[in-house]
Amino acid sequence: MNVKFLGACREVGRSAVIVEAGENCCLFDYGVMMNHSVRFPVHISPKDLDGIFLSHAHLDHSGLIPLFYLSKRLPLYGVEPTFEFTKLLIKDFIKISGYFLPYEYIDLEAMMDHCIPVNYRNEFDFKGIKVNFLNAGHIPGSSQILIEGDGKRVLYTGDFNANETRTLGSADLDYGDLDAVITESTYAAEDHPKRSDVEKEFVSNTTEIVENDGTVLVPAFGVGRSQEIATVLAAHNFKYPVFMDGMALSATEILRNYPKSLKDSDLFEKAVKKTRWINSWNDRRKAVKTPCVIISPAGMLKGGTAIFYMQEVVKNRNNGIFLVSFQIPGTPGSILLEKRKFMIQGRSRNVEANVQKFDFTSHGGRSNIQEILSKFDSKTKVFTIHGEEVNCVKLASWVSKELGLEAHAPKPGEKFTI
């Protein structure tokens, strides 16, 4: 079995891995990187592929998959609501970045016509290869992908979380013997605070601001994080108004159709019923003048309806801006945290509002990753991807020195034999 790395090599973004088993060539994810510009993985021709396995919907894993449907019609496997979330995100991506992209909306539609939903732990045969999707605990529908072919078993973790959240249970870690594991390294160098402590602090600080007639803006990823924040507030019986806006509304509506993808669908439904939906500009103007919580994409403040709220919220020190999503260096959210400044109508403005960051991560931390890798036997090869270069290299070095396993932090285009 051969593994070739096309992206997410010593970086976070544009995940793409090729696995060749026998005469089959399968692609695991094919995402984009969106920092200051859109960047793509190493190219592979559709004619060289037999199928695609999608770990989850986020654009750094899914954003370039429609490219394969300009001419060829490949089977695309995933666990719902992955496909519906993917369509939602890529439609928005086309709208924002259309002229940068090598595909159009019609290619997205062709992709959707070739989606094959599968269930967790429901092993199936793909042209002689055994394939199993395991729960990843990252966002609803997220998967780790385990394949077996040519007498070898290889695990691709995608993005995974070994800790429970309000909306999801923990990742399925029952892998059995493996010959290789391709693991994310996003937080391989740091641990996260205890989730219950983060929730308590978040709810307490939010309550304090709202009770002092302030508005708390929570910029959050539209798929996954926005729903998690609403559910956290419901779980703590937050008694003040909670509004939701933008893409988060569409993602919430999708998720209501897949209650089995949630840990506690009753709690989620309680959160939805307690949340007021923003449907117009008039609603936005009213909400931003109300002592309340407003959950709105984009999580890094690069766009979305959160930008409208920022124009008002930043002016008043009684207000709060609570960041709950990962902040890529150089993004508006990152600059806000570092300098307390935000660009409004082309000018950098000082932010008077209370700015805080809360670690509501959906990735495992250093201890999680090290504990999981420690359980593999000496034959298991480890490949560290989807992390900043220092994290990928450090994790591979730790695996080699502490566990005595063969480990690599691959570079784009590198190929290995399992």
C-alpha angles and dihedrals in degrees: 000000000000127000122198124187116218100169149352086062109153088337141077109248145040094057113196131151130173122210120192117196119171107318094336126101116195129184122216108204126325110210141162135239117231114190115121090330137016113264129187137210125254108296124256125179118241089229089065093058133081099185147345129233115200117203096194145331105265112120095240085067104029109023100103101036094101086067089077092059099062089093115347126061108219124179111252117202128198146129118264137275081039095088095048091047090047092053091049093051097043093048088057090044091054090049093052101034104019099134091051093055129089092216140052138218091272089061090052088054090050089051091052090053090061100047116126113197116213133182129239115269092009101126116207137182119247109188093316096323120110111226128191127180113209127193111265099189091220104109130338108295094015115146146192111216123221119189133182124197140135087021092299131113119208129182124205108193098192105189110333140175123204091193127079121244130190093268102033142040121230125282120279105253099177098113105145119209115345133193093198140005125200104201136185116241102192094131099015091131100047142043126225126236118255108285094225090056092049091051094050093049092046094050093043094051092043091051092049093054095045092048087055089056094260132137121233115209113200109193104201141166107271095227115057106343098061091053091046092054093049089049092049091054091048092048090055092047092240102194102199129086118287119194128191127198145174126013090348088076094057091045091050091051090051092049092053087064092057106050091155090066089065131079093223113014092177092058090046091052089049089054092049092051092049092050121088114219121226109223105163145023088257089058090052094051091051095045095052090056093050126090095246149101119274117197110197140153144267100075094199093039092243091133141314129101091308088080091066091052093046090061089064104028097054093064099066126063089207089067128081136216108199114189113205102166134078111276116214110213111264096025119122091254092053092048090048090056095046102040107014088235132124134185112243119178091341097312129102108238131192111244115229096181123097107267119199138160124218122195103233091153123172093201130084119251133230096280092049093051095044093048092051094047091047090066096063121097128241096271094061116107115209126210118189118207141146097057139093111283094257091052095049093047094044093049093049089048092049092050091050097046102034102033101028092229126139105257136178138185095206127212124222111287096017117140129201135187118227 
